[in-house]
Amino acid sequence: MTSKTILLPKAAVSLLLAAGLLSHGAMAQTAERVELEQLQATTQALLEALVDSGLLTRDKVNALIAAAKAKSKTAPAAAVVNAEAPAEVGKDGKKVVRVPYVTEAVKTEMREQIKKEVLAQAKDERWGEPGATPEWTQRIKIDGDFRLREEMVRLSSDNTAPGLGTFAKGDLTRAADIATNVGSNKVATPNFNTQEDYERQRLRARIAVTANVTDEVATTLRLSTGNTTDRTSTNQTLGQSFNKYTVVVDQAYVTLKATPQLTLSGGRMPNPFFSTDLVWADDLGFEGFAASLKKPLFTNGNGFLAAGYFPLATDAPGTTNSRSLMGVQGGIDVKLPGGGNQLKLGVALYDYRGIEGQKEDTLALNAVPNYGARNEYPAGFRQRGNTLFRVNAPGDTGTSYYGLASSFRELNLTATLDLPNLLSKPVRVTADYVKNIGFSRSDIKDRTGVSVDDGSDTGYLAKVQMGPNTLRRGDWNASLAYRYLGSDAVLDAFTNSDFGLGGTNTKGLIFGVNYGLYNNTMVSARWMSSNSIDSYAPGSQPNSKLAVDTLQLDLTTRY
């Protein structure tokens, strides 16, 4: 062990010096000399122990002893006798020197106080630890994960072929990326595969650094694979001819613990709401400001509240209109009778502002050629499933711009029930329900000029999982879920990007199995079978069809 010179706590040094002074004046009375010599021996032993452990150098010990002796000579009144009082003379005519009696209790207290303060300082400053790192590094946390995926997509051979006009009807469509109307002739151009099977290999790598600035303030920066056009996934597809990958800033936010119950966040942050991927994709990041409050409501339960404001686009005259999302959620988290049973329930409202499309004005078209882009639901933003209409003015033969036909104010109810002792393994039941209360067929007609009789404003998810959520080596879990998400139940840009190749207007089953290969390492298999609900060409008969079966095999590690 490398020796390390230290500064003892002030109280400990004072006690050591006091012990040295008392032992130096202990020659006056034979009756007390033995006890004081014991105290001196104890003090000397402590100093020797500090030297042996490398916490004090021999020179430092000698300096402490010399300082104690010097102090006893220059200030005897403080430690031995009151110099201002008349000298006391005994019967034999000699001067009597009285030394204060140090009881065993006082000596024990001195020893314990020295011990506590020295050990406390040693722990804080990590004395004697080989390779000890600076204190600030203890406030830095690094974590992350890596996932390698094999994905096989099977498309039904009788799916509707793209590019035949069947994915758009007039100015309406629910899949502008499958067949886009171009120009005044509105000929559908295929740009999406609906019938040919394919497979791909993908990876996802993420690393996050969190700095606890103080007990109340922390900042987090997370980097990941992915790109700046896909909001719901951080996957990187292999097959880039050995080219390097893009690394993006996935999260960058600060959290402030205003009170023990209230936390404030700002920046690009994780989802602050209790939810499933029915409404919000797992990898989606939220940009803006959020507050969360958790407070005990009764003996076995807590209440929670979350709220946030998230700008989606800033107002830029001639380019974009201001768009934003406001969300608020309240709920309870309750321990139920039965040995660990727990229920969590949340009710949320997500209100989008300025998101609806608006028909282009002919006069504005002549004044501002790109006027339509201000009301567009951009191709890089949407997935598919929402009812869209062409916002170009009559006679506009230029690029087609599509806007949202419906408003979006989503009422969302989410619940989980944990039953840790059911069927000898933990069981979790999850239920999620969402309804777009901003969906109105009369408003859609006023906005688009077309009546829409199909489409849906409702979605729900039911899932049962057997086995623990956190897997160690040899652990497993399995789950079965049914998912239904109507065309205009949620904004399709932010929901799951895997089921049915992403977006809304899908329904079907999901089966998954996870196995703990090692601690913090698991292998997974997930099979998803989806079908479209309503036609991608609103109101058309027969319905267009898109049936997709997807198998994902994953190897995931976490650190």
C-alpha positions as CSV (number, residue, x, y, z in Angstrom):
1,M,0.0,0.0,0.0
2,T,1.3,3.4,-0.9
3,S,1.6,5.7,2.1
4,K,-0.5,8.8,2.0
5,T,0.0,12.0,4.1
6,I,-3.3,13.2,5.4
7,L,-4.8,16.0,7.5
8,L,-6.7,14.5,10.5
9,P,-10.1,16.1,11.3
10,K,-9.7,19.1,13.6
11,A,-11.5,17.5,16.5
12,A,-9.3,14.4,16.3
13,V,-6.1,16.4,16.3
14,S,-7.3,18.4,19.3
15,L,-8.0,15.2,21.2
16,L,-4.6,13.8,20.4
17,L,-2.9,17.0,21.5
18,A,-5.0,17.1,24.7
19,A,-4.0,13.5,25.4
20,G,-0.3,14.4,24.9
21,L,-0.5,17.4,27.2
22,L,-2.1,15.4,30.0
23,S,0.4,12.6,29.7
24,H,3.3,15.2,29.8
25,G,2.1,16.6,33.2
26,A,1.3,13.3,34.7
27,M,4.6,13.1,36.7
28,A,3.1,15.1,39.6
29,Q,1.0,12.5,41.3
30,T,2.0,8.8,41.6
31,A,-1.6,7.7,42.2
32,E,-2.7,9.0,38.8
33,R,0.5,8.3,36.9
34,V,-0.5,4.8,35.9
35,E,-3.8,5.8,34.3
36,L,-2.3,8.7,32.5
37,E,0.5,6.5,31.2
38,Q,-2.1,4.1,29.9
39,L,-3.8,7.0,28.1
40,Q,-0.4,8.0,26.7
41,A,0.2,4.4,25.5
42,T,-3.2,4.3,23.9
43,T,-2.5,7.6,22.0
44,Q,0.9,6.4,21.0
45,A,-0.6,3.1,19.8
46,L,-3.2,4.9,17.7
47,L,-0.5,7.0,16.1
48,E,1.6,4.0,15.4
49,A,-1.4,2.2,13.8
50,L,-1.9,5.2,11.5
51,V,1.7,5.0,10.5
52,D,1.6,1.3,9.9
53,S,-1.5,1.7,7.7
54,G,0.1,4.3,5.6
55,L,-2.3,7.1,6.7
56,L,0.4,9.1,8.5
57,T,4.1,9.4,7.9
58,R,6.6,9.0,10.7
59,D,7.6,12.6,10.3
60,K,4.0,13.7,10.8
61,V,3.7,11.7,14.0
62,N,6.9,13.1,15.4
63,A,5.7,16.6,14.5
64,L,2.4,16.0,16.4
65,I,4.2,14.8,19.5
66,A,6.6,17.7,19.4
67,A,3.8,20.2,19.0
68,A,2.0,18.6,22.0
69,K,5.1,18.9,24.2
70,A,5.7,22.5,23.2
71,K,2.2,23.4,23.9
72,S,2.3,21.9,27.4
73,K,5.4,24.0,28.2
74,T,4.1,27.3,26.9
75,A,0.6,26.9,28.2
76,P,0.6,24.8,31.3
77,A,-2.3,26.6,32.8
78,A,-4.6,25.2,30.2
79,A,-3.6,21.6,30.7
80,V,-1.9,21.2,34.1
81,V,-2.4,24.1,36.6
82,N,-3.8,27.6,36.8
83,A,-0.6,29.8,36.6
84,E,-2.3,32.8,38.0
85,A,-3.3,31.1,41.2
86,P,-0.9,31.1,44.2
87,A,1.4,28.1,44.2
88,E,0.2,25.4,46.6
89,V,2.9,24.1,49.0
90,G,2.7,20.7,50.7
91,K,3.6,19.8,54.3
92,D,7.1,18.9,53.2
93,G,7.5,22.5,51.8
94,K,7.5,21.4,48.2
95,K,5.2,22.8,45.4
96,V,2.1,20.7,44.7
97,V,1.1,20.3,41.1
98,R,-2.5,19.0,40.5
99,V,-3.4,17.2,37.4
100,P,-7.1,16.9,36.4
101,Y,-8.3,13.4,36.7
102,V,-9.3,11.8,33.4
103,T,-12.0,9.2,34.0
104,E,-12.2,6.0,32.0
105,A,-15.5,7.2,30.5
106,V,-13.8,10.3,29.2
107,K,-10.8,8.3,27.8
108,T,-13.2,5.9,26.0
109,E,-15.2,8.9,24.6
110,M,-11.9,10.4,23.3
111,R,-10.9,7.2,21.6
112,E,-14.3,6.7,20.0
113,Q,-14.5,10.2,18.7
114,I,-11.0,10.0,17.2
115,K,-11.9,6.7,15.6
116,K,-15.2,7.9,14.1
117,E,-13.8,11.1,12.6
118,V,-10.7,9.4,11.2
119,L,-12.8,6.6,9.6
120,A,-15.3,9.1,8.3
121,Q,-12.6,11.1,6.6
122,A,-10.9,8.0,5.3
123,K,-14.1,6.8,3.7
124,D,-14.9,10.2,2.1
125,E,-11.4,10.6,0.7
126,R,-10.8,6.9,0.0
127,W,-7.4,6.8,1.9
128,G,-5.2,3.9,1.1
129,E,-7.3,2.6,-1.9
130,P,-5.0,1.6,-4.8
131,G,-5.9,3.5,-8.0
132,A,-8.6,5.5,-6.2
133,T,-10.4,7.8,-8.7
134,P,-11.2,11.5,-8.0
135,E,-14.4,12.2,-6.1
136,W,-16.2,13.8,-9.1
137,T,-16.1,10.5,-11.0
138,Q,-18.4,9.0,-8.3
139,R,-21.1,11.3,-9.6
140,I,-20.9,10.0,-13.2
141,K,-23.0,7.0,-14.3
142,I,-22.6,5.3,-17.6
143,D,-25.1,2.7,-19.0
144,G,-26.3,1.5,-22.3
145,D,-27.3,-1.5,-24.4
146,F,-26.6,-3.3,-27.6
147,R,-29.1,-5.3,-29.7
148,L,-28.5,-7.5,-32.8
149,R,-31.6,-8.5,-34.8
150,E,-32.5,-10.8,-37.6
151,E,-35.9,-9.7,-39.0
152,M,-38.0,-11.7,-41.5
153,V,-41.0,-10.0,-43.1
154,R,-43.6,-12.1,-44.9
155,L,-46.1,-10.2,-47.1
156,S,-49.3,-11.9,-48.4
157,S,-49.2,-12.6,-52.1
158,D,-52.8,-11.3,-52.4
159,N,-52.0,-7.9,-50.8
160,T,-53.1,-5.0,-53.0
161,A,-50.4,-4.1,-55.4
162,P,-49.1,-0.5,-55.1
163,G,-49.4,2.0,-57.9
164,L,-52.8,1.0,-59.2
165,G,-54.7,3.9,-57.7
166,T,-56.2,1.6,-55.0
167,F,-54.4,3.3,-52.1
168,A,-55.9,6.7,-52.9
169,K,-59.5,7.9,-53.7
170,G,-59.8,11.3,-55.2
171,D,-57.9,13.6,-52.9
172,L,-57.9,11.2,-49.9
173,T,-55.4,8.5,-48.9
174,R,-54.2,6.6,-45.8
175,A,-50.9,5.5,-47.3
176,A,-49.3,8.3,-49.2
177,D,-46.0,6.5,-49.1
178,I,-47.5,3.3,-50.7
179,A,-48.9,5.1,-53.7
180,T,-48.5,8.9,-54.1
181,N,-50.7,10.9,-56.4
182,V,-48.6,13.2,-58.6
183,G,-49.8,16.1,-60.7
184,S,-53.3,16.8,-62.1
185,N,-53.7,13.3,-63.5
186,K,-53.4,11.8,-60.0
187,V,-51.6,8.7,-61.3
188,A,-50.4,6.6,-58.3
189,T,-46.7,6.0,-58.4
190,P,-45.6,2.8,-56.5
191,N,-42.8,3.4,-54.0
192,F,-43.5,0.7,-51.4
193,N,-43.3,-3.1,-51.3
194,T,-46.6,-4.8,-50.5
195,Q,-46.2,-8.3,-51.9
196,E,-42.6,-9.5,-51.9
197,D,-41.0,-11.1,-48.8
198,Y,-37.7,-9.8,-47.5
199,E,-35.4,-10.0,-44.5
200,R,-32.8,-7.7,-43.0
201,Q,-30.2,-7.7,-40.3
202,R,-30.2,-4.7,-37.9
203,L,-28.5,-3.5,-34.8
204,R,-29.1,-0.9,-32.2
205,A,-26.4,0.6,-29.9
206,R,-26.9,3.2,-27.2
207,I,-24.8,4.7,-24.5
208,A,-25.9,7.2,-21.9
209,V,-23.9,9.4,-19.5
210,T,-25.6,10.9,-16.5
211,A,-23.9,13.5,-14.3
212,N,-25.3,14.1,-10.9
213,V,-24.3,17.7,-10.6
214,T,-25.8,17.9,-7.1
215,D,-28.3,15.9,-5.1
216,E,-31.0,17.9,-6.8
217,V,-29.7,18.4,-10.4
218,A,-28.6,15.8,-13.0
219,T,-27.9,16.0,-16.8
220,T,-28.1,13.1,-19.2
221,L,-26.6,12.7,-22.7
222,R,-27.4,9.5,-24.7
223,L,-25.9,8.7,-28.1
224,S,-27.3,6.0,-30.4
225,T,-27.4,4.5,-33.8
226,G,-30.1,5.7,-36.1
227,N,-30.8,8.8,-38.3
228,T,-32.6,12.1,-38.1
229,T,-35.6,11.1,-40.2
230,D,-36.9,8.1,-38.3
231,R,-38.4,9.3,-35.1
232,T,-39.6,5.9,-33.8
233,S,-36.6,3.7,-34.2
234,T,-32.8,3.8,-33.5
235,N,-32.1,0.7,-35.6
236,Q,-29.3,0.6,-38.1
237,T,-29.8,-1.8,-41.0
238,L,-26.7,-3.8,-42.0
239,G,-25.7,-4.0,-45.6
240,Q,-24.0,-0.6,-46.2
241,S,-21.1,-2.1,-48.1
242,F,-18.9,-1.7,-45.0
243,N,-19.6,2.0,-44.7
244,K,-19.6,3.6,-41.3
245,Y,-22.8,4.3,-39.3
246,T,-24.3,7.5,-38.2
247,V,-24.4,8.4,-34.5
248,V,-27.1,10.7,-33.3
249,V,-28.0,12.5,-30.1
250,D,-30.9,10.4,-28.9
251,Q,-31.4,12.1,-25.5
252,A,-30.1,15.4,-24.0
253,Y,-31.9,16.7,-21.0
254,V,-31.6,18.1,-17.4
255,T,-33.7,17.1,-14.4
256,L,-34.3,19.2,-11.3
257,K,-35.6,17.6,-8.2
258,A,-37.5,20.6,-6.9
259,T,-38.9,18.7,-3.9
260,P,-38.7,15.1,-2.8
261,Q,-42.0,14.5,-4.7
262,L,-41.6,16.9,-7.7
263,T,-39.2,16.5,-10.6
264,L,-38.8,18.9,-13.5
265,S,-37.2,18.0,-16.9
266,G,-36.2,19.9,-20.0
267,G,-34.6,18.9,-23.3
268,R,-34.9,15.8,-25.4
269,M,-36.0,13.2,-22.8
270,P,-37.5,9.7,-22.4
271,N,-41.3,9.3,-22.5
272,P,-42.5,11.0,-19.2
273,F,-45.9,9.2,-19.3
274,F,-47.0,5.8,-18.1
275,S,-47.9,4.1,-21.4
276,T,-47.5,1.2,-23.9
277,D,-46.4,1.3,-27.6
278,L,-50.1,1.5,-28.6
279,V,-49.7,5.3,-28.4
280,W,-46.0,6.0,-28.1
281,A,-43.2,3.9,-29.7
282,D,-40.7,2.5,-27.3
283,D,-37.7,4.4,-28.8
284,L,-39.5,7.7,-29.2
285,G,-37.8,10.7,-27.6
286,F,-39.8,13.7,-26.3
287,E,-38.6,17.3,-26.9
288,G,-39.7,20.0,-24.5
289,F,-40.5,20.4,-20.9
290,A,-42.1,18.0,-18.4
291,A,-43.0,17.8,-14.7
292,S,-43.8,14.7,-12.7
293,L,-45.2,14.5,-9.2
294,K,-45.5,11.4,-7.0
295,K,-47.1,11.5,-3.6
296,P,-48.5,9.0,-1.1
297,L,-52.3,9.1,-1.0
298,F,-53.0,6.3,1.4
299,T,-51.3,3.5,3.3
300,N,-50.7,1.1,0.4
301,G,-50.8,3.5,-2.6
302,N,-49.2,6.5,-4.3
303,G,-50.7,9.0,-6.7
304,F,-48.8,10.3,-9.6
305,L,-49.2,13.2,-12.0
306,A,-47.2,14.0,-15.2
307,A,-47.6,17.0,-17.5
308,G,-45.6,18.3,-20.4
309,Y,-45.4,20.8,-23.3
310,F,-43.6,19.6,-26.5
311,P,-43.1,21.9,-29.5
312,L,-43.3,20.0,-32.8
313,A,-42.6,22.9,-35.2
314,T,-42.0,26.6,-34.8
315,D,-43.8,29.2,-36.9
316,A,-41.8,30.1,-40.0
317,P,-43.8,32.4,-42.4
318,G,-44.2,30.8,-45.8
319,T,-42.7,27.5,-44.6
320,T,-44.4,25.9,-41.5
321,N,-47.1,26.8,-39.0
322,S,-46.6,26.4,-35.3
323,R,-47.4,22.9,-34.0
324,S,-47.2,21.5,-30.5
325,L,-48.3,18.8,-28.1
326,M,-49.6,19.2,-24.6
327,G,-50.1,16.2,-22.3
328,V,-51.3,15.6,-18.8
329,Q,-51.7,12.3,-16.9
330,G,-52.9,11.3,-13.5
331,G,-53.0,7.9,-11.8
332,I,-52.5,5.7,-8.8
333,D,-50.1,2.9,-8.0
334,V,-51.6,0.6,-5.4
335,K,-50.4,-2.5,-3.5
336,L,-53.3,-5.0,-3.3
337,P,-53.9,-7.8,-0.8
338,G,-52.4,-11.2,-1.7
339,G,-48.7,-10.9,-1.2
340,G,-47.1,-8.4,-3.6
341,N,-50.1,-7.9,-6.0
342,Q,-49.9,-4.4,-7.5
343,L,-52.2,-2.3,-9.7
344,K,-51.1,0.8,-11.7
345,L,-53.7,2.9,-13.5
346,G,-53.2,6.1,-15.5
347,V,-55.6,8.4,-17.4
348,A,-54.0,10.8,-19.9
349,L,-55.1,13.5,-22.4
350,Y,-52.7,14.3,-25.3
351,D,-53.8,17.4,-27.2
352,Y,-52.1,18.4,-30.5
353,R,-52.3,22.0,-31.6
354,G,-52.1,23.2,-35.2
355,I,-51.6,19.7,-36.5
356,E,-54.6,19.6,-38.9
357,G,-54.3,20.3,-42.6
358,Q,-55.8,23.3,-44.4
359,K,-56.8,23.5,-48.0
360,E,-54.6,25.8,-50.0
361,D,-56.0,29.1,-51.2
362,T,-55.7,29.8,-54.9
363,L,-54.7,33.4,-54.3
364,A,-52.1,32.3,-51.8
365,L,-50.9,29.8,-54.4
366,N,-50.1,32.6,-56.8
367,A,-48.4,34.7,-54.1
368,V,-46.4,31.9,-52.4
369,P,-45.7,28.9,-54.6
370,N,-44.8,26.6,-51.7
371,Y,-47.8,27.6,-49.5
372,G,-49.0,24.0,-49.3
373,A,-46.0,22.8,-47.4
374,R,-47.1,25.0,-44.4
375,N,-50.1,22.7,-43.9
376,E,-48.5,19.4,-44.9
377,Y,-48.1,16.3,-42.8
378,P,-44.6,15.7,-44.0
379,A,-43.5,12.4,-45.6
380,G,-40.5,12.1,-43.2
381,F,-42.8,12.7,-40.2
382,R,-45.7,10.3,-40.9
383,Q,-45.8,6.5,-41.1
384,R,-49.1,5.3,-42.5
385,G,-52.8,4.8,-41.5
386,N,-54.1,8.4,-40.7
387,T,-56.7,9.8,-43.1
388,L,-55.0,12.4,-45.3
389,F,-56.2,14.8,-48.0
390,R,-54.4,16.7,-50.7
391,V,-54.1,20.3,-49.5
392,N,-53.1,21.7,-52.9
393,A,-55.5,24.3,-54.4
394,P,-57.7,23.3,-57.4
395,G,-55.6,23.6,-60.5
396,D,-52.3,23.2,-58.6
397,T,-50.4,20.6,-60.8
398,G,-47.3,20.8,-58.8
399,T,-46.0,18.5,-56.0
400,S,-48.8,17.0,-53.9
401,Y,-48.9,18.0,-50.3
402,Y,-51.0,15.9,-47.8
403,G,-52.4,17.1,-44.6
404,L,-54.3,15.5,-41.7
405,A,-58.0,15.3,-42.2
406,S,-58.7,14.9,-38.5
407,S,-57.8,16.8,-35.3
408,F,-56.1,14.8,-32.6
409,R,-57.0,14.9,-28.9
410,E,-56.2,11.5,-27.5
411,L,-57.8,10.2,-24.3
412,N,-55.7,7.3,-23.1
413,L,-56.4,4.8,-20.2
414,T,-53.5,2.5,-19.3
415,A,-53.4,-0.2,-16.6
416,T,-51.0,-3.0,-15.4
417,L,-51.8,-5.6,-12.8
418,D,-48.8,-7.5,-11.3
419,L,-49.5,-10.9,-9.7
420,P,-46.1,-12.3,-8.6
421,N,-47.4,-15.5,-7.1
422,L,-49.9,-16.7,-9.7
423,L,-49.2,-20.1,-11.3
424,S,-45.9,-20.2,-9.4
425,K,-44.5,-17.5,-11.7
426,P,-45.0,-13.8,-11.9
427,V,-47.9,-12.7,-14.2
428,R,-48.4,-9.2,-15.6
429,V,-51.7,-8.2,-17.3
430,T,-51.6,-5.0,-19.4
431,A,-54.5,-3.1,-20.8
432,D,-54.4,0.0,-22.9
433,Y,-57.3,2.0,-24.5
434,V,-57.2,5.1,-26.6
435,K,-59.9,7.3,-28.2
436,N,-59.3,10.3,-30.4
437,I,-62.0,12.6,-29.0
438,G,-61.0,15.2,-31.7
439,F,-62.2,12.9,-34.5
440,S,-65.4,14.4,-36.1
441,R,-66.7,13.3,-39.5
442,S,-68.5,16.6,-40.0
443,D,-65.2,18.5,-39.2
444,I,-63.4,16.3,-41.7
445,K,-66.0,17.1,-44.4
446,D,-65.7,20.9,-43.7
447,R,-61.9,20.6,-43.8
448,T,-61.5,18.4,-46.9
449,G,-64.7,18.8,-48.8
450,V,-65.3,15.0,-48.8
451,S,-67.4,12.8,-46.6
452,V,-65.6,9.9,-45.0
453,D,-67.8,7.1,-43.7
454,D,-65.1,4.5,-42.7
455,G,-62.0,4.9,-40.5
456,S,-61.9,4.6,-36.7
457,D,-61.0,6.8,-33.7
458,T,-60.4,3.9,-31.3
459,G,-57.5,1.6,-30.3
460,Y,-56.9,-1.0,-27.6
461,L,-54.2,-3.5,-26.5
462,A,-54.6,-6.5,-24.2
463,K,-51.4,-8.4,-23.1
464,V,-50.6,-11.2,-20.7
465,Q,-47.0,-12.0,-19.7
466,M,-45.8,-14.9,-17.6
467,G,-42.3,-14.7,-16.0
468,P,-40.3,-11.8,-14.5
469,N,-39.7,-8.5,-16.2
470,T,-35.9,-8.5,-15.3
471,L,-34.2,-11.7,-16.5
472,R,-31.1,-13.2,-15.0
473,R,-29.3,-16.2,-16.3
474,G,-31.7,-19.1,-16.9
475,D,-34.9,-16.9,-16.4
476,W,-37.6,-16.7,-19.1
477,N,-40.8,-15.0,-19.8
478,A,-43.5,-15.3,-22.5
479,S,-46.2,-13.0,-23.6
480,L,-49.3,-12.9,-25.8
481,A,-51.1,-9.7,-26.9
482,Y,-53.9,-8.6,-29.2
483,R,-53.6,-5.1,-30.7
484,Y,-56.2,-3.0,-32.5
485,L,-55.4,0.5,-33.6
486,G,-57.9,2.4,-35.8
487,S,-56.9,4.7,-38.6
488,D,-57.3,8.0,-36.7
489,A,-57.1,6.8,-33.1
490,V,-53.6,8.3,-32.6
491,L,-51.1,10.2,-34.7
492,D,-49.4,7.5,-36.8
493,A,-46.0,9.3,-36.7
494,F,-45.3,8.3,-33.1
495,T,-46.8,4.8,-32.6
496,N,-45.0,1.4,-33.0
497,S,-42.9,1.1,-36.1
498,D,-42.7,-2.7,-36.2
499,F,-46.3,-4.0,-36.0
500,G,-47.8,-4.1,-39.6
501,L,-44.6,-2.2,-40.8
502,G,-45.6,0.7,-38.6
503,G,-48.5,3.2,-38.1
504,T,-52.2,2.9,-37.5
505,N,-55.1,1.1,-39.2
506,T,-53.8,-2.4,-38.1
507,K,-54.9,-5.3,-36.0
508,G,-53.6,-8.6,-35.0
509,L,-51.6,-10.8,-32.6
510,I,-48.1,-10.6,-31.0
511,F,-46.3,-13.5,-29.3
512,G,-43.0,-13.1,-27.6
513,V,-40.4,-15.2,-25.7
514,N,-37.4,-13.9,-23.8
515,Y,-34.6,-16.1,-22.2
516,G,-31.8,-15.0,-20.0
517,L,-28.7,-16.4,-21.6
518,Y,-26.4,-14.7,-19.0
519,N,-26.9,-11.9,-16.5
520,N,-27.7,-8.8,-18.5
521,T,-27.8,-10.8,-21.7
522,M,-30.9,-12.3,-23.3
523,V,-32.2,-13.8,-26.5
524,S,-35.7,-13.1,-27.7
525,A,-38.1,-14.2,-30.4
526,R,-41.2,-12.1,-31.3
527,W,-43.8,-13.0,-33.9
528,M,-46.3,-10.3,-35.1
529,S,-49.2,-11.0,-37.4
530,S,-51.1,-8.0,-38.6
531,N,-53.9,-7.0,-41.1
532,S,-55.1,-3.7,-42.2
533,I,-58.6,-2.7,-40.9
534,D,-60.0,-0.1,-43.3
535,S,-59.1,0.6,-46.9
536,Y,-56.1,2.7,-47.5
537,A,-58.3,4.5,-50.1
538,P,-60.9,6.0,-47.7
539,G,-64.5,4.8,-48.6
540,S,-63.5,2.5,-51.5
541,Q,-64.9,-0.9,-52.0
542,P,-63.5,-3.5,-51.9
543,N,-61.0,-2.7,-49.3
544,S,-57.3,-2.6,-50.1
545,K,-55.4,-5.3,-48.2
546,L,-52.1,-5.3,-46.4
547,A,-51.3,-8.4,-44.4
548,V,-47.9,-8.7,-42.8
549,D,-46.2,-11.4,-40.7
550,T,-42.9,-10.4,-39.0
551,L,-40.5,-12.6,-37.0
552,Q,-37.7,-10.8,-35.0
553,L,-34.8,-12.8,-33.4
554,D,-32.8,-10.6,-31.0
555,L,-29.6,-10.8,-28.9
556,T,-29.6,-8.0,-26.4
557,T,-27.0,-7.0,-23.8
558,R,-27.2,-4.3,-21.2
559,Y,-24.5,-2.6,-19.1
